[in-house]
Amino acid sequence: MTDPQPAKSAARTVKVPEDRDGQRLDNFLLGQLKGAPRSLVYKLVRSGQVRVNGGRAKAERKLVAGEEVRIPPLRLEGEAERGTPAPGLLQRIEAAIVFEDARLLALDKPSGVASHGGSGISFGAIETLRALRPGQTLELVHRLDRDTSGVLIVAKKRSALTEMQALMREGSREGGAGRGIRKRYLTLLTGRMPDGTLSVDAPLHVGLRQGGERHVQVDPDGKPSTSHFKVLERRGGQSYCEVRIDTGRTHQIRVHAQHLGHPVAGDDKYGDPEANKRLRDKAGLRRLFLHAASLEFALDDGRTPYTISAPIAPELREVLDRLA
């Protein structure tokens, strides 16, 4: 009979490598503690069990190459305990690959699949990809909410990860200015949005509820966040929109849409329950209507342009057709 408790690791000290210079402490720890829930990482940092150069540090601290990070002993479920992804999930993720070259791989991530495991989820998109590609170096460049579908970029080389993360930090500005990444989403907002492009410049603060669930709200003390909503067409009294974002904050589009008074259709966290029920009954909407449609960027100091797209999910297209 196997021991139900995974072996407890010992505390260790890790020196921050050159290619991790500037990385946030929480993201560094997630890379070191494969499979650890984000909520657990935050708990370890808040309780002072994680130390940087012998002192306490905040989760958002930017690390410097050569600094020493103490990582406390943990009981983490190993690969043997987790098993392998279900065959159906392996097939879905393999079929979801929409682009690949020597440096990058892109998925059209299905709604309902987490970007990474944790918080009770053994296998997210990245763990499933690693099961499909054993022995390959695969790292998430960014994340999508579990219920959001669309383009998710994975780096196959450390150099590509570093360059992509630098572009992510730069952001982008509406109209193509800036050297960052242009992100385009498609969404259905409840109610009638005004014509034209409506920009929301509202700082966002991420809070943690009991149990580690993240909840985001507009807060003057939050991080700068900008989104641009443009109505493409009206459908059944709702607004089908394109959204471009200059920043990539947690739940940014969903909270900014709520802030406008036109929440994303099908949003159980920030949405309108009555509108969601009407759309479920009338149009069969049973998920968050938010899709990461494309990412545009350039590597090699701008010399190698990329445009990676994913068509809107069939179940969302069917909702639009029913609302016509």
C-alpha positions in Angstrom: 0.0 0.0 0.0 1.4 3.4 -1.0 1.9 6.2 1.5 -0.9 8.8 0.9 1.4 11.6 2.0 4.1 12.7 -0.4 7.5 13.0 1.0 8.3 16.3 2.6 11.2 18.2 1.0 13.9 20.1 2.9 14.3 23.8 3.0 16.7 25.0 0.3 18.3 28.2 -0.8 18.3 29.1 -4.5 20.4 31.7 -6.2 18.5 33.8 -8.7 20.0 33.1 -12.1 20.7 35.8 -14.7 17.7 35.0 -16.8 15.4 35.5 -13.9 16.6 39.0 -13.1 13.6 41.3 -12.7 11.1 38.4 -12.2 8.5 38.8 -9.4 9.1 36.7 -6.3 5.7 34.9 -6.6 6.3 33.9 -10.2 9.9 32.7 -9.4 8.5 30.5 -6.6 5.8 29.1 -8.9 8.6 28.0 -11.2 10.6 26.5 -8.4 7.6 24.7 -6.8 6.0 22.9 -9.7 2.4 22.0 -8.9 2.1 24.3 -5.9 -1.2 26.3 -5.8 -0.7 30.1 -6.2 -2.7 30.5 -2.9 -0.1 28.4 -1.1 2.8 30.4 -2.5 1.2 33.7 -1.3 0.7 32.1 2.2 4.3 31.1 2.4 5.4 34.6 1.5 3.0 36.4 3.9 4.0 34.1 6.8 7.7 34.9 6.3 8.7 31.3 5.4 10.2 32.6 2.2 13.2 34.8 2.6 15.2 36.9 0.2 18.8 37.5 1.3 17.7 36.4 4.8 14.9 38.9 5.0 11.1 38.9 4.5 9.8 40.1 1.1 6.6 40.8 -0.6 5.2 38.6 -3.4 5.5 41.4 -6.0 9.1 42.1 -5.2 11.3 42.1 -8.3 14.3 39.8 -7.8 17.8 40.6 -8.8 20.3 38.1 -10.3 22.5 36.7 -7.6 20.1 37.2 -4.7 19.4 34.1 -2.5 15.9 32.9 -2.0 15.1 30.5 0.9 12.3 28.1 -0.1 10.7 26.3 2.9 10.1 22.6 3.1 6.8 21.6 1.5 4.6 18.5 1.0 4.0 18.6 -2.7 2.3 15.9 -4.8 4.8 14.4 -7.1 4.3 13.2 -10.7 3.7 9.6 -9.4 0.9 10.8 -7.1 -0.7 13.0 -9.7 -0.7 10.3 -12.4 -1.1 11.5 -16.0 -3.8 13.6 -17.7 -6.9 11.9 -18.9 -6.7 10.7 -22.5 -9.5 13.2 -23.4 -7.6 16.1 -22.1 -4.4 15.1 -23.9 -6.4 14.9 -27.1 -8.0 18.3 -26.6 -4.7 20.0 -25.9 -2.9 18.4 -28.8 -5.7 19.4 -31.1 -5.6 22.9 -29.7 -2.1 23.7 -31.0 -2.5 26.5 -33.6 1.1 27.5 -34.1 4.6 26.2 -33.4 8.2 27.0 -34.4 11.6 26.4 -32.8 11.0 29.0 -30.0 7.3 29.2 -29.4 4.1 27.1 -29.3 0.6 28.5 -29.2 -2.6 26.9 -28.1 -6.2 27.9 -28.7 -6.9 27.1 -25.0 -10.4 25.6 -24.5 -12.7 27.3 -22.0 -12.8 25.3 -18.7 -9.1 24.3 -18.9 -6.8 26.1 -16.5 -3.5 27.6 -17.8 -1.7 25.7 -15.1 -2.5 23.2 -12.2 -3.1 24.2 -8.6 -5.9 24.9 -6.2 -7.3 21.4 -6.7 -6.5 21.1 -10.4 -3.9 18.5 -11.1 -3.5 19.2 -14.8 -3.7 22.5 -16.6 -2.7 23.3 -20.2 1.0 23.5 -19.4 1.1 20.2 -17.4 -0.8 18.5 -20.2 1.6 19.8 -22.8 4.5 18.6 -20.8 2.9 15.1 -20.7 2.5 15.3 -24.5 6.1 16.5 -24.9 8.2 14.7 -22.2 11.8 16.0 -22.0 11.0 19.3 -23.7 11.4 22.6 -21.9 8.0 24.2 -21.9 7.1 27.4 -19.9 4.0 29.5 -19.9 4.7 33.0 -21.2 1.4 34.4 -19.7 -1.9 33.0 -18.4 -5.6 33.1 -19.4 -8.4 32.7 -16.9 -9.7 29.2 -16.7 -13.0 30.1 -18.4 -11.5 32.3 -21.1 -10.7 30.6 -24.4 -8.1 31.6 -27.0 -4.4 32.2 -27.7 -2.0 31.0 -25.0 1.7 31.2 -25.7 4.3 28.7 -24.4 8.0 29.2 -24.7 10.2 26.3 -25.8 13.5 28.0 -25.1 14.6 30.1 -22.0 15.8 32.9 -24.3 12.3 33.2 -25.9 10.7 33.1 -22.5 12.9 36.0 -21.2 12.3 38.1 -24.3 8.5 37.5 -24.3 8.2 38.3 -20.6 10.1 41.6 -21.3 7.6 42.4 -24.0 4.8 41.6 -21.6 6.2 44.0 -19.0 6.4 46.8 -21.7 2.7 46.4 -22.5 1.4 48.1 -25.6 -0.5 51.2 -26.5 -3.6 51.5 -28.6 -2.8 52.2 -32.2 0.2 50.0 -32.3 2.7 52.3 -30.6 5.1 50.8 -28.1 7.2 47.7 -28.5 5.1 45.3 -26.4 2.5 42.8 -27.2 -0.8 43.8 -28.8 -3.6 41.7 -27.4 -7.0 41.5 -29.0 -10.1 39.9 -27.4 -13.7 39.3 -28.5 -16.5 39.5 -25.9 -20.2 39.8 -25.5 -21.1 42.6 -23.1 -24.6 42.8 -21.6 -26.7 45.7 -22.6 -26.2 48.4 -25.2 -22.7 49.9 -25.2 -22.2 53.3 -26.8 -20.9 53.4 -30.4 -17.2 53.9 -31.1 -14.3 53.0 -28.8 -14.7 53.4 -25.1 -11.4 53.4 -23.1 -11.3 52.5 -19.5 -8.3 53.7 -17.4 -9.1 52.3 -14.0 -6.4 50.9 -11.5 -7.0 47.3 -10.3 -6.3 45.7 -7.0 -6.1 41.9 -6.5 -7.4 40.7 -3.2 -7.6 37.2 -1.8 -10.7 35.9 -0.3 -10.9 33.0 2.3 -9.6 29.9 0.6 -7.2 31.7 -1.7 -9.8 32.8 -4.3 -8.7 35.9 -6.1 -11.1 38.8 -6.4 -10.3 42.0 -8.3 -11.8 45.4 -8.0 -11.2 49.0 -9.2 -9.2 50.7 -6.5 -7.2 54.1 -6.6 -4.3 52.3 -4.9 -4.3 49.5 -7.5 -2.1 48.9 -10.5 -2.6 51.1 -13.6 -4.8 49.2 -16.1 -6.2 50.3 -19.4 -8.7 48.6 -21.8 -10.3 49.8 -25.0 -13.8 48.5 -25.9 -15.2 48.8 -29.4 -18.7 47.7 -30.4 -18.6 45.5 -33.5 -22.3 44.8 -33.7 -25.5 44.5 -31.7 -27.0 41.1 -31.1 -30.3 40.6 -29.2 -29.9 43.8 -27.2 -26.3 42.9 -26.3 -23.0 44.3 -27.5 -20.5 42.2 -29.4 -17.2 43.9 -28.8 -13.5 43.9 -29.7 -11.2 44.6 -26.7 -7.6 45.7 -26.8 -5.7 45.9 -23.6 -2.5 47.9 -22.8 -1.9 46.0 -19.6 -2.4 42.4 -18.6 -3.9 42.5 -15.1 -5.7 39.6 -13.5 -9.4 39.6 -14.6 -8.8 43.0 -16.3 -11.4 42.9 -19.0 -14.0 41.4 -16.8 -13.6 44.0 -14.0 -13.4 46.9 -16.5 -16.6 45.7 -18.2 -18.3 45.5 -14.8 -17.0 49.0 -14.1 -18.7 50.3 -17.3 -22.0 48.8 -16.2 -21.9 46.2 -19.0 -20.3 43.1 -17.6 -19.1 40.2 -19.7 -22.0 37.8 -20.6 -21.8 34.5 -18.7 -19.4 35.9 -16.0 -20.3 34.1 -12.7 -17.9 36.2 -10.7 -18.3 39.8 -11.9 -21.4 39.5 -14.1 -25.2 40.1 -13.9 -26.9 36.9 -12.7 -30.3 37.8 -14.3 -28.7 38.7 -17.6 -26.7 35.5 -17.5 -29.8 33.4 -16.9 -31.7 35.1 -19.8 -28.8 34.5 -22.2 -28.5 30.9 -21.0 -32.2 30.3 -21.6 -32.5 32.3 -24.9 -29.1 31.6 -26.6 -27.7 28.6 -24.7 -24.7 30.5 -23.2 -23.2 28.3 -20.6 -19.7 29.8 -20.3 -17.9 33.1 -20.0 -18.1 34.9 -23.4 -14.5 36.0 -23.6 -12.0 34.9 -26.2 -8.4 35.8 -26.7 -8.5 36.2 -30.4 -4.9 37.3 -31.3 -1.5 38.4 -30.1 0.9 40.5 -32.2 4.5 41.0 -31.2 8.1 40.9 -32.6 11.1 39.1 -31.3 14.8 39.7 -32.0 14.5 43.4 -31.2 11.6 43.9 -33.6 13.1 42.0 -36.6 10.9 38.9 -36.4 7.1 39.8 -36.3 4.5 37.3 -35.1 0.7 37.4 -35.4 -0.9 34.4 -33.7 -4.7 34.1 -33.9 -7.4 31.7 -32.9 -10.9 31.7 -34.3 -13.8 32.4 -31.9 -15.0 29.1 -30.3 -17.9 27.3 -32.1 -20.1 27.4 -29.0 -19.7 31.2 -28.8 -20.5 31.6 -32.5 -23.6 29.6 -32.0 -24.7 32.0 -29.2 -24.2 35.0 -31.6 -26.3 33.2 -34.3 -29.1 32.6 -31.8 -29.1 36.2 -30.8 -29.3 37.5 -34.4 
